[in-house]
Amino acid sequence: MNITLTDDMRRFIDAKVQSGEYASEEDVLRAGVARLMWEDQFAPGEMERLIAAGEADIGRGDVVDGEQVFAKLPEMRRA
């Protein structure tokens, strides 16, 4: 497979590798494709609705402390 990238895309990929966030150009591209595959699991607009609902929960203070969630994980796995 041959892929042609714009100069902006090449600079973006190079910056990700140079920052140490990714080990190689291939890793950056794999992450991008994986993200697209994940996003395709959602109906159009669904992700935006879920994000808005989460932000509304945060705004109301309807949140759970992360440490409490991690403490309950073993119990939840047994259920």
GUNU-777180 format. One record per residue: chain; x, y negated, z of N, C-alpha, C, O in turn. Coordinates in steps of 0.02 Angstrom, whole numbers, plus 32768, in hexadecimal, padded with zeros to 4 digits. Layout:
+-----+--------+---------+------+---------+----------+-------+--------+---------+------+--------+---------+------+
| mol | n_east | n_north | n_up | ca_east | ca_north | ca_up | c_east | c_north | c_up | o_east | o_north | o_up |
+-----+--------+---------+------+---------+----------+-------+--------+---------+------+--------+---------+------+
|   A |      X |       Y |    Z |       X |        Y |     Z |      X |       Y |    Z |      X |       Y |    Z |
...
+-----+--------+---------+------+---------+----------+-------+--------+---------+------+--------+---------+------+
***
This chain:
+-----+--------+---------+------+---------+----------+-------+--------+---------+------+--------+---------+------+
| mol | n_east | n_north | n_up | ca_east | ca_north | ca_up | c_east | c_north | c_up | o_east | o_north | o_up |
+-----+--------+---------+------+---------+----------+-------+--------+---------+------+--------+---------+------+
|   A |   802A |    803A | 8000 |    8000 |     8000 |  8000 |   802D |    7FC2 | 8000 |   805A |    7FBC | 8029 |
|   A |   801F |    7F96 | 7FD2 |    8043 |     7F56 |  7FD0 |   8014 |    7F1F | 7FE7 |   7FDA |    7F1C | 7FD2 |
|   A |   802D |    7EF5 | 8013 |    8004 |     7EBF |  802E |   8028 |    7E7D | 8023 |   8063 |    7E76 | 8031 |
|   A |   8003 |    7E4D | 8008 |    801E |     7E0A |  7FFF |   8003 |    7DDD | 8036 |   7FC7 |    7DD8 | 8040 |
|   A |   8030 |    7DBC | 8059 |    801D |     7D90 |  8090 |   802D |    7D48 | 807F |   805C |    7D3A | 805A |
|   A |   8006 |    7D1B | 809A |    8016 |     7CD4 |  8091 |   8052 |    7CC2 | 80BC |   8065 |    7CE8 | 80E9 |
|   A |   8070 |    7C89 | 80AE |    80A9 |     7C72 |  80D6 |   8094 |    7C68 | 811F |   80BA |    7C78 | 814D |
|   A |   8057 |    7C4D | 812A |    803E |     7C44 |  816F |   8039 |    7C87 | 8193 |   8049 |    7C8C | 81CE |
|   A |   8021 |    7CBA | 8170 |    801B |     7CFC |  818F |   805F |    7D17 | 81A1 |   8069 |    7D34 | 81D7 |
|   A |   808F |    7D0F | 8174 |    80D3 |     7D27 |  8181 |   80F2 |    7D04 | 81BE |   8111 |    7D24 | 81E8 |
|   A |   80E8 |    7CC2 | 81C2 |    8103 |     7C9D |  81FB |   80E1 |    7CB4 | 823C |   8103 |    7CBB | 826F |
|   A |   80A1 |    7CBF | 8239 |    807C |     7CD7 |  8274 |   8098 |    7D1A | 828C |   80A6 |    7D23 | 82C7 |
|   A |   809F |    7D48 | 825D |    80B9 |     7D8B |  826E |   8100 |    7D85 | 8289 |   8110 |    7DA4 | 82BC |
|   A |   812A |    7D5E | 8268 |    816F |     7D55 |  8280 |   8171 |    7D39 | 82C7 |   8199 |    7D4E | 82F0 |
|   A |   8145 |    7D08 | 82D4 |    8143 |     7CEA |  8317 |   812F |    7D1D | 834C |   814A |    7D1D | 8383 |
|   A |   8100 |    7D49 | 833B |    80EA |     7D7C |  836B |   8123 |    7DAD | 837B |   812C |    7DC1 | 83B4 |
|   A |   8149 |    7DBE | 8348 |    8182 |     7DEC |  8353 |   81BA |    7DC8 | 8379 |   81D6 |    7DE4 | 83A8 |
|   A |   81CA |    7D8B | 8365 |    8200 |     7D66 |  8385 |   81F0 |    7D57 | 83CE |   821E |    7D52 | 83F7 |
|   A |   81B0 |    7D4F | 83DF |    819E |     7D42 |  8425 |   81A4 |    7D80 | 8451 |   81A3 |    7D7B | 848E |
|   A |   81AB |    7DBA | 8431 |    81B0 |     7DF8 |  8456 |   816C |    7E17 | 8464 |   8168 |    7E4C | 8484 |
|   A |   8137 |    7DF6 | 844E |    80F4 |     7E11 |  8459 |   80E9 |    7E52 | 8434 |   80C5 |    7E7F | 844B |
|   A |   8109 |    7E58 | 83F9 |    8106 |     7E94 |  83D1 |   814D |    7EA8 | 83BD |   8178 |    7E7D | 83B5 |
|   A |   8158 |    7EE9 | 83B6 |    819A |     7F02 |  83A6 |   81AC |    7EFB | 835C |   81E7 |    7EF7 | 834A |
|   A |   8179 |    7EF9 | 8331 |    8187 |     7EF7 |  82E9 |   814C |    7ED7 | 82C4 |   8116 |    7ECE | 82DF |
|   A |   815A |    7EC7 | 8285 |    8125 |     7EAC |  825B |   80EC |    7EDE | 8253 |   80B1 |    7ECC | 8254 |
|   A |   80FE |    7F1D | 824D |    80CC |     7F52 |  8247 |   809E |    7F54 | 8283 |   8062 |    7F5F | 827D |
|   A |   80BB |    7F4A | 82BF |    8092 |     7F4A |  82FB |   8060 |    7F11 | 82FC |   8027 |    7F1A | 8313 |
|   A |   8074 |    7ED7 | 82E2 |    8046 |     7E9E |  82DE |   800C |    7EAF | 82B0 |   7FD2 |    7EA4 | 82C0 |
|   A |   801C |    7ECB | 8275 |    7FE8 |     7EDC |  8245 |   7FBB |    7F13 | 825F |   7F7E |    7F10 | 8255 |
|   A |   7FD7 |    7F45 | 8280 |    7FAE |     7F7A |  829D |   7F7D |    7F5E | 82D1 |   7F43 |    7F72 | 82D4 |
|   A |   7F96 |    7F30 | 82FA |    7F6B |     7F11 |  832D |   7F32 |    7EEA | 830B |   7EF9 |    7EEC | 8323 |
|   A |   7F41 |    7EC8 | 82D5 |    7F0D |     7EA3 |  82B1 |   7ED8 |    7ED1 | 8294 |   7E9C |    7EC2 | 829A |
|   A |   7EED |    7F07 | 8276 |    7EBD |     7F37 |  825A |   7E95 |    7F58 | 8292 |   7E58 |    7F62 | 828B |
|   A |   7EB5 |    7F69 | 82C9 |    7E92 |     7F88 |  8302 |   7E5D |    7F58 | 831C |   7E26 |    7F6D | 832E |
|   A |   7E6D |    7F18 | 831F |    7E3C |     7EE7 |  8337 |   7E00 |    7EE3 | 8307 |   7DC7 |    7EE0 | 831E |
|   A |   7E0D |    7EE2 | 82C7 |    7DD6 |     7EE1 |  8297 |   7DAA |    7F1F | 829E |   7D6D |    7F1A | 829B |
|   A |   7DC9 |    7F59 | 82A8 |    7DA3 |     7F97 |  82B1 |   7D78 |    7F92 | 82F0 |   7D3E |    7FA8 | 82EF |
|   A |   7D93 |    7F76 | 8325 |    7D6D |     7F6E |  8364 |   7D33 |    7F3E | 8359 |   7CFB |    7F4B | 836F |
|   A |   7D40 |    7F05 | 8338 |    7D0C |     7ED3 |  832D |   7CD4 |    7EEE | 8301 |   7C9B |    7ED9 | 8309 |
|   A |   7CE3 |    7F1C | 82D4 |    7CB0 |     7F39 |  82A8 |   7C7D |    7F63 | 82CE |   7C49 |    7F75 | 82B2 |
|   A |   7C8B |    7F72 | 830D |    7C5B |     7F99 |  8335 |   7C20 |    7F6E | 834A |   7BED |    7F89 | 8361 |
|   A |   7C25 |    7F2C | 8344 |    7BF2 |     7EFE |  835A |   7BC9 |    7EE5 | 831F |   7BE4 |    7EDA | 82E9 |
|   A |   7B88 |    7EDC | 832A |    7B5E |     7EBE |  82F7 |   7B72 |    7E75 | 82EF |   7B8E |    7E57 | 831E |
|   A |   7B64 |    7E57 | 82B5 |    7B74 |     7E10 |  82AC |   7B55 |    7DE5 | 82E4 |   7B19 |    7DE9 | 82F1 |
|   A |   7B7F |    7DBD | 8303 |    7B68 |     7D90 |  8339 |   7B64 |    7DB0 | 837D |   7B5C |    7D8C | 83AF |
|   A |   7B68 |    7DF3 | 8381 |    7B61 |     7E14 |  83C2 |   7B9A |    7E02 | 83F1 |   7B8E |    7DF5 | 842C |
|   A |   7BD7 |    7E00 | 83D9 |    7C10 |     7DF1 |  8403 |   7C09 |    7DAA | 8420 |   7C16 |    7D9E | 845B |
|   A |   7BF4 |    7D7B | 83F6 |    7BEA |     7D37 |  840D |   7BB4 |    7D33 | 8443 |   7BBB |    7D0E | 8474 |
|   A |   7B7E |    7D5A | 843B |    7B49 |     7D5B |  846D |   7B63 |    7D79 | 84AF |   7B53 |    7D60 | 84E5 |
|   A |   7B8A |    7DAD | 84AA |    7BA6 |     7DCC |  84E7 |   7BD5 |    7D9C | 850B |   7BD4 |    7D98 | 8549 |
|   A |   7BFF |    7D79 | 84E5 |    7C2D |     7D49 |  8504 |   7C05 |    7D11 | 8525 |   7C16 |    7CFD | 855D |
|   A |   7BD1 |    7CF8 | 8503 |    7BA8 |     7CC3 |  8520 |   7B86 |    7CDB | 8560 |   7B81 |    7CB5 | 8591 |
|   A |   7B6E |    7D19 | 8561 |    7B4E |     7D34 |  859D |   7B80 |    7D39 | 85D6 |   7B70 |    7D29 | 860F |
|   A |   7BBD |    7D4F | 85C7 |    7BF1 |     7D53 |  85FA |   7C04 |    7D0F | 8615 |   7C0E |    7D06 | 8651 |
|   A |   7C09 |    7CDE | 85E9 |    7C19 |     7C9A |  85FF |   7BE1 |    7C7E | 862A |   7BEF |    7C59 | 865A |
|   A |   7BA3 |    7C8E | 8619 |    7B6B |     7C77 |  8642 |   7B6E |    7C97 | 8687 |   7B61 |    7C76 | 86B9 |
|   A |   7B7F |    7CD8 | 868B |    7B87 |     7CFA |  86CB |   7BBC |    7CD7 | 86F5 |   7BB3 |    7CCB | 8731 |
|   A |   7BF4 |    7CC8 | 86D6 |    7C2B |     7CA6 |  86FA |   7C13 |    7C62 | 8713 |   7C21 |    7C50 | 874C |
|   A |   7BEF |    7C3E | 86E9 |    7BD5 |     7BFD |  86FD |   7BA7 |    7C00 | 8739 |   7BA5 |    7BD2 | 8762 |
|   A |   7B82 |    7C37 | 873F |    7B54 |     7C40 |  8778 |   7B78 |    7C5D | 87B5 |   7B5C |    7C62 | 87EB |
|   A |   7BB7 |    7C71 | 87AB |    7BDB |     7C91 |  87E1 |   7BCA |    7CDA | 87E9 |   7BDB |    7CF9 | 881B |
|   A |   7BA9 |    7CF6 | 87B7 |    7B95 |     7D3D |  87B7 |   7BCF |    7D67 | 879D |   7BCE |    7D80 | 8765 |
|   A |   7C03 |    7D6E | 87C8 |    7C40 |     7D92 |  87B4 |   7C52 |    7DC4 | 87EA |   7C39 |    7DC1 | 8823 |
|   A |   7C7D |    7DF2 | 87D9 |    7C96 |     7E24 |  8808 |   7CE2 |    7E1E | 880B |   7D03 |    7E17 | 87D8 |
|   A |   7CFD |    7E1F | 8847 |    7D45 |     7E1B |  8850 |   7D66 |    7E59 | 8831 |   7D51 |    7E92 | 883D |
|   A |   7D9A |    7E4D | 880A |    7DBD |     7E83 |  87E8 |   7DD9 |    7EB7 | 8818 |   7DD8 |    7EF2 | 8808 |
|   A |   7DF3 |    7EA1 | 8851 |    7E0E |     7ED1 |  8882 |   7DD7 |    7F01 | 889B |   7DE5 |    7F3B | 88A7 |
|   A |   7D9B |    7EE7 | 88A3 |    7D63 |     7F11 |  88B9 |   7D53 |    7F46 | 8884 |   7D44 |    7F7F | 8893 |
|   A |   7D56 |    7F31 | 8844 |    7D48 |     7F60 |  880E |   7D7C |    7F97 | 880D |   7D6B |    7FD2 | 8809 |
|   A |   7DBB |    7F84 | 8812 |    7DF0 |     7FB7 |  8811 |   7DEB |    7FE6 | 884D |   7DFA |    8021 | 8847 |
|   A |   7DD7 |    7FCC | 8885 |    7DCF |     7FF5 |  88C1 |   7D97 |    8028 | 88B8 |   7D9B |    805F | 88D4 |
|   A |   7D63 |    8017 | 8892 |    7D2A |     8043 |  8888 |   7D32 |    8073 | 884E |   7D0A |    80A1 | 8846 |
|   A |   7D65 |    8069 | 8824 |    7D6D |     8094 |  87E8 |   7D71 |    80DF | 87F9 |   7D4F |    8106 | 87D8 |
|   A |   7D98 |    80F4 | 882A |    7D9B |     813C |  8838 |   7D55 |    8159 | 8849 |   7D44 |    8190 | 8834 |
|   A |   7D2F |    8133 | 886F |    7CEB |     8149 |  8881 |   7CBE |    814C | 8843 |   7C96 |    817A | 883C |
|   A |   7CC5 |    811B | 8817 |    7C9B |     8119 |  87DA |   7CAD |    8152 | 87AC |   7C82 |    816C | 8789 |
|   A |   7CEC |    8166 | 87AA |    7D01 |     819D |  877F |   7CE4 |    81E0 | 8796 |   7CD6 |    820C | 876D |
|   A |   7CDB |    81E7 | 87D7 |    7CC0 |     8225 |  87F2 |   7C76 |    822B | 87E5 |   7C5B |    8263 | 87E3 |
|   A |   7C54 |    81F4 | 87DB |    7C0B |     81F4 |  87D2 |   7BF7 |    820E | 878E |   7BBB |    8211 | 877F |
+-----+--------+---------+------+---------+----------+-------+--------+---------+------+--------+---------+------+
***
